[in-house]
Amino acid sequence: MARKLGSHSEITGPKVTAAATRLIAEHGFAAVSMRKIAAEVGVQAGALYLYTPDKQTLLFDIMRAHMEELLAAVEKIDLSGRAPRALEAFTRFHINFHLDRIEAVFVAYMELRNLSDENFAALAVLRKRYEAILQGILERGIRSGSIKKQNAQVTTRALIAMLTGLTVWYRESGPLNRAQIADHYWQMVAGSVGLKVGQYA
């Protein structure tokens, strides 16, 4: 016997999340209705509420999942060495992680304005945890003298914005491959903190 359209067995989290992420990235949160998401998944609109209570919660869950995945992934990177090496490892990690998730990145950064105050505050906690990792590397380098003195918090936010901005324009079919782009961006990051690529231990 065929499953009924909209049955709970068809409303899986990954399907809804993937469809919502794709549509929001393409059209913007305000333009995407629950009905449109349901049509993308292939179910009746009412069936979505078996998975999420409302569109605001769905948006927050997408953003939170992205940040939690990012934090879990960066914890697996060895950033314990000297600051210059740790900064390079962080830079290359950030680029590769985000280029693999362009739609999720777009939603996570461009739709912050559409979060409720409560959800925005909760997401800010996760974002600050990630920023603290980079800021800690910079502060370690400043203390050791390997990185020039500067406001580590401001530099952290500027570097993350620059690295994340790559997802807006980079395409795998472009003239530079991912490794070449990572090399170029690492040179810019190094230069911004007073490092000369290849001249540190």
C-alpha positions in Angstrom: 0.0 0.0 0.0 1.4 3.4 -1.0 2.2 5.9 1.8 -0.2 8.8 2.2 1.2 12.1 1.1 2.4 13.9 4.1 2.7 10.9 6.3 5.1 11.2 9.3 7.4 8.6 7.8 8.2 10.9 4.9 8.8 14.1 7.0 12.4 13.6 7.9 14.6 16.3 9.4 17.3 16.1 6.7 14.7 16.5 3.9 13.0 19.5 5.5 16.3 21.1 6.5 17.9 20.7 3.1 14.8 22.1 1.3 14.5 25.0 3.6 18.2 25.9 3.4 18.2 25.7 -0.4 15.1 27.9 -0.8 16.0 30.5 1.8 19.5 30.8 0.3 17.9 31.4 -3.1 14.9 33.5 -2.3 15.4 34.9 1.2 13.6 34.0 4.4 10.7 36.4 4.0 9.8 35.0 0.5 9.8 31.4 1.5 6.6 30.0 3.0 6.1 26.8 4.8 3.9 25.8 1.8 6.8 26.4 -0.6 9.1 24.3 1.6 6.5 21.5 1.8 6.2 21.5 -2.0 10.0 21.2 -2.4 10.0 18.2 0.0 6.9 16.8 -1.8 4.4 16.7 1.1 1.4 18.7 2.2 2.1 21.9 4.1 0.5 20.8 7.3 2.9 17.8 7.5 5.8 20.1 8.1 4.5 20.9 11.6 5.2 17.3 12.6 8.9 18.4 12.3 8.9 22.1 13.4 6.4 24.3 15.1 7.0 27.3 12.8 9.2 28.9 10.2 11.1 30.9 12.8 12.1 27.8 14.7 13.1 26.1 11.4 15.4 29.0 10.5 17.0 29.0 14.0 17.5 25.2 13.8 19.3 25.5 10.5 21.6 28.2 11.8 22.2 26.4 15.1 23.0 23.2 13.3 25.5 24.9 11.1 27.3 26.5 14.0 27.3 23.3 16.1 28.8 21.4 13.1 31.4 24.2 12.7 32.4 24.0 16.3 32.6 20.3 16.3 34.8 20.3 13.2 37.2 23.0 14.4 37.8 21.1 17.7 39.3 18.3 15.6 42.0 20.7 14.2 45.3 20.9 15.9 45.7 24.6 16.9 48.0 24.0 19.8 51.2 25.0 18.1 52.8 28.4 17.7 50.4 31.1 16.7 51.5 31.5 13.1 51.1 27.8 12.4 47.8 27.7 14.3 46.5 30.8 12.4 47.3 29.2 9.0 45.6 25.9 10.1 42.5 27.9 11.2 42.4 29.9 8.0 42.6 26.9 5.7 40.1 25.0 7.8 37.6 27.9 7.7 37.8 28.2 4.0 37.4 24.5 3.2 34.6 24.0 5.7 32.6 26.9 4.4 33.1 26.3 0.7 31.6 22.9 1.2 28.4 24.5 2.7 27.8 27.6 0.7 24.0 27.6 1.0 24.1 27.0 4.8 26.7 29.7 5.2 24.6 32.2 3.3 21.6 31.5 5.5 23.6 31.5 8.7 25.1 34.9 8.0 22.6 36.8 5.9 19.4 35.9 7.7 20.5 36.9 11.2 18.2 39.9 11.0 15.2 37.6 10.7 15.8 35.8 14.0 13.8 36.6 17.1 15.7 38.4 19.9 15.8 35.2 21.9 17.1 33.1 19.0 19.6 35.7 18.0 21.0 35.7 21.5 21.3 31.9 21.5 23.1 31.9 18.2 25.4 34.7 19.3 26.7 32.5 22.1 27.8 29.9 19.5 29.3 32.5 17.2 31.3 33.9 20.1 32.6 30.5 20.9 34.0 30.2 17.4 35.4 33.7 17.4 37.1 33.0 20.7 39.2 30.3 19.1 40.6 32.6 16.5 41.0 35.5 19.0 42.9 33.2 21.3 45.4 32.4 18.5 45.9 36.1 17.8 46.3 36.9 21.4 48.9 34.1 21.8 50.8 35.5 18.9 50.7 39.0 20.2 52.1 37.9 23.6 54.9 36.0 21.9 55.7 38.8 19.5 55.1 36.7 16.4 52.0 38.7 15.6 52.0 42.5 15.6 50.2 44.3 18.4 46.6 45.1 17.5 43.0 44.8 18.8 42.6 41.0 18.6 38.8 41.1 18.9 38.4 43.5 16.0 40.9 41.6 13.9 39.1 38.4 14.6 35.8 39.7 13.3 37.4 41.3 10.3 39.2 38.1 9.3 36.2 35.9 9.7 34.1 38.3 7.6 36.8 38.2 4.9 37.2 34.5 4.9 33.5 33.8 5.0 32.9 36.4 2.2 34.7 34.0 -0.1 31.6 31.9 -0.3 29.7 34.7 -2.1 31.7 34.6 -5.2 33.9 31.6 -5.4 33.0 28.8 -7.8 34.8 25.5 -8.3 34.6 26.1 -12.1 36.6 29.4 -11.7 40.2 30.0 -12.9 41.7 29.2 -9.5 41.1 26.0 -7.7 40.4 25.7 -4.0 44.0 25.2 -2.9 45.2 28.2 -4.9 42.4 30.3 -3.3 43.4 29.1 0.2 47.0 30.0 -0.5 46.0 33.5 -1.6 43.7 34.1 1.3 46.3 32.8 3.7 48.8 35.4 2.3 46.3 38.1 3.0 45.6 36.9 6.5 49.3 36.6 7.3 50.0 40.1 5.9 47.2 41.6 8.0 48.8 40.4 11.2 52.4 41.2 10.3 53.6 37.7 9.2 55.6 36.9 6.1 54.5 33.6 4.6 57.2 31.0 4.8 59.3 33.0 7.2 58.2 31.5 10.5 58.9 28.3 12.3 
